[in-house]
Amino acid sequence: MVDRVKIGILYSTTGPYGSMGRDARDGAEFAFHDYRRRGGERIEPAYFDPRADLAAYLEGARNLIRDEGCRHIIGTITSTARKEVIPLVEKHDGLLWYMCPYEGFEANENVIYIGGCPNQHLIPLFDYLLPRHGARPYLVGANYVWGWEMNRLARELIHNAGGTVLGERYLPLEETAVERIIADIAEKRPSFVLNNLVGPSSYAFLAAMRALGARDPAFLPENCPVASCDLQECELSDIGEGVATGQLCAASYFDTLDTADNHAFKARLKDWSGGERVVSSLFASAYTAVSLCIAAIEAAGSDAPERVRAEVLAHNWPSLFGDMRVDAATNHAALPFLLGRINAGHGFDVIASAPALAADPYLTGAATRPAPRLRIVS
């Protein structure tokens, strides 16, 4: 192995999704802490903060690759930023480690996907919602690829279930004027709402839905839930005390996960951070991406991307998500499904789950037959 290896960390810690970027960066930092605690010395981070500027993501990736000598980059939150960075990573034959839930329909040999795709979050979410709340949803989304694609897939799922989408609206990332959307929801009275908004738009929408429920009990979470696939524990304090209580979110990890590995992880984290800390799926995924990258570099004896990728694909890897397998055909990790209900303590209570699902980013059906059976907790 070479004397010194740098891994690039590319997260925006300010702007409309800054709380998510800060949590992901903290997860990466904790992974390096664990590596040093075990005696590791040769691998170190190199950080770049694009500050939510799309053009700066490309600048950051170029800086990490050219100036810092990184052949691996852990990062980006939004799909737009990921797609901005991928061509440069391809040009230099590096590896981008992407660890956010995303809309699917992508598989790139220069990307390791630790975040879930729709058959790992949206489809099992609808398997839970449709029998309990009906197939007459309202769809809201951020006006970019995440919102567009997630709502397109939702329309297909509802059509296949013989239902009707009652409305579909989009907002820019930082737009918080949600009154017209709320008025339309109040008029059309959907059975549930799929929320693919991001950051402040999502927070304003959830606050307005709470106010609507206070006026009309038909829109309380137990009657017309707002369900998301991208809401994180680290965002709940941004939303406001009690504003989102009772609403639903699909993820592959929640802080409240009751496993020995998670308890041990949180104990180490408490020692590192100096107190209790709620762990989001982004924190856990960034931690996992960095830890897996380091382990594969060490196993390969090199940071050469082709050798590291071969190591990643050749083994199961212990993780907070269970033994993790990355599929050689798609570079996507198999991930469990968890459905959480937001509680009054800025966390999620798990109400349904399914064991690790092989990723099927193009929804061919090959990786998802038979359909996973949800375990209903409450």
MOWO-V155474 format. One record per backbone hydrogen bond with DSSP energy under -1.0 kcal/mol. NH is the residue of the N-H (numbers start at 1). CO is the residue of the C=O. E is the energy in kcal/mol with one decimal. If there is no record, write none. Layout:
BEGIN
NH CO E
NH CO E
END
This chain:
BEGIN
5 42 -2.8
7 44 -2.3
8 72 -2.9
9 46 -2.7
10 74 -2.6
18 15 -1.9
21 17 -1.9
22 18 -2.8
23 19 -1.7
24 20 -2.4
25 21 -2.6
26 22 -2.3
27 23 -2.2
28 24 -2.1
29 25 -2.6
30 26 -2.5
31 27 -1.6
32 28 -1.9
33 29 -2.1
34 30 -2.6
35 31 -2.1
36 32 -2.5
37 33 -2.6
38 34 -1.5
39 36 -1.9
40 35 -2.5
44 5 -2.6
46 7 -2.0
48 9 -2.2
53 50 -1.5
57 54 -1.1
59 55 -1.6
60 56 -3.0
61 57 -2.7
62 58 -2.4
63 59 -2.6
64 60 -2.7
65 61 -2.4
66 62 -3.0
67 63 -1.3
68 63 -1.8
70 64 -2.9
73 95 -2.5
74 8 -3.4
75 97 -2.1
76 10 -2.5
82 78 -2.0
83 79 -2.7
84 80 -1.4
85 81 -1.7
86 82 -2.2
89 85 -1.9
90 86 -2.9
91 87 -2.2
92 88 -1.7
93 90 -1.5
94 89 -2.7
95 71 -1.9
96 110 -2.8
97 73 -3.3
98 112 -2.2
102 116 -2.8
105 361 -2.5
111 108 -1.9
112 96 -2.6
113 331 -2.8
114 98 -3.3
115 98 -1.2
120 117 -2.8
123 118 -2.5
125 121 -1.7
126 122 -2.4
127 123 -2.0
128 124 -1.3
129 125 -2.4
130 126 -2.5
133 129 -3.1
134 130 -1.6
138 192 -1.8
139 167 -2.8
140 194 -2.5
141 169 -1.8
142 196 -2.2
143 171 -2.3
144 142 -2.4
148 144 -2.5
149 145 -2.6
150 146 -2.2
151 147 -2.0
152 148 -2.1
153 149 -2.5
154 150 -2.1
155 151 -2.4
156 152 -1.8
157 153 -2.5
158 154 -2.6
159 155 -2.6
160 156 -2.7
161 157 -1.3
162 159 -1.7
163 158 -2.9
164 135 -2.3
166 137 -2.7
169 139 -2.2
171 141 -1.9
175 172 -1.4
178 176 -1.4
182 178 -2.4
183 179 -2.5
184 180 -2.0
185 181 -2.5
186 182 -2.7
187 183 -1.7
188 184 -2.6
189 185 -2.5
191 136 -2.6
193 225 -2.6
194 138 -2.5
195 227 -3.2
196 140 -2.8
201 198 -1.1
203 199 -2.1
204 200 -2.5
205 201 -2.0
206 202 -2.6
207 203 -2.2
208 204 -2.2
209 205 -2.4
210 206 -2.0
211 207 -1.9
212 208 -2.2
213 209 -2.4
214 210 -1.8
215 211 -1.3
216 212 -2.5
219 216 -2.5
220 217 -1.7
223 220 -1.8
224 220 -3.0
227 193 -3.1
228 248 -1.6
235 232 -1.6
236 233 -1.2
239 235 -1.6
240 236 -1.5
243 240 -1.5
246 342 -2.8
247 244 -2.3
248 226 -2.0
249 340 -2.2
250 228 -2.6
251 338 -2.5
257 254 -2.0
259 257 -1.3
263 259 -2.4
264 260 -2.4
265 261 -2.3
266 262 -2.6
267 263 -1.8
268 264 -2.1
269 265 -2.3
270 266 -2.2
271 267 -1.8
272 268 -2.0
273 269 -3.1
274 270 -1.7
284 280 -2.5
285 281 -2.5
286 282 -2.7
287 283 -2.5
288 284 -2.2
289 285 -2.7
290 286 -2.4
291 287 -2.5
292 288 -2.8
293 289 -2.3
294 290 -2.7
295 291 -2.6
296 292 -2.4
297 293 -2.2
298 294 -2.5
299 295 -2.4
300 296 -2.4
301 297 -1.5
302 297 -1.2
308 304 -2.5
309 305 -3.0
310 306 -1.6
311 307 -1.8
312 308 -2.5
313 309 -2.3
314 310 -1.0
317 324 -2.6
322 319 -1.7
324 317 -3.8
327 332 -2.9
331 327 -2.7
333 113 -2.4
334 325 -2.5
335 357 -1.9
337 354 -2.1
338 251 -2.7
339 352 -2.8
340 249 -3.2
341 349 -2.7
342 247 -2.8
343 347 -2.7
349 341 -2.9
351 339 -3.1
352 339 -1.1
353 375 -1.9
354 337 -2.2
357 335 -3.5
363 360 -2.2
375 353 -3.7
377 351 -2.6
378 351 -1.4
END
